Amino acid sequence: MLVVISAFTVTPERQRELLDLLRANAEEVLRHQPGFVTADLLAASDGTTVVNHARWTDADAVRAMTADPAVRARMAPVWAIARPVVRQFTVASSHRPGPQQAVRAHGSIPFPR
């Protein structure tokens, strides 16, 4: 699993516009890309930041997505508002409420009782 975090700095007056564009791109293009798992759009309460937290199956899927002309064309209006700082991460562990297990990249460990 690969997590891609894209952080956009934006003026408060344009945050909603940026969110609308990113939401449309996710619904109409990204979610249909091979290897796409999920995406969350986060809006800072002060209006100055938008973060796209996306999960992909692997780096090859992300490379294919970024090379896709349809994706690049849909991102042009986004980039006209703000250029993101993008970082890629592997999932080291994931946690959920309840008596579940912490899932690690190389296995799992049970929560203490």
Secondary structure, 3 states (H helix, E strand, C coil): CEEEEEEEECCHHHHHHHHHHHHHHHHHCHHHCCCEEEEEEEECCCCCEEEEEEEECCHHHHHHHHHCHHHHHHHHHHHHHCCCEEEEEECCEECCCCCCEEEECCEEEECCC
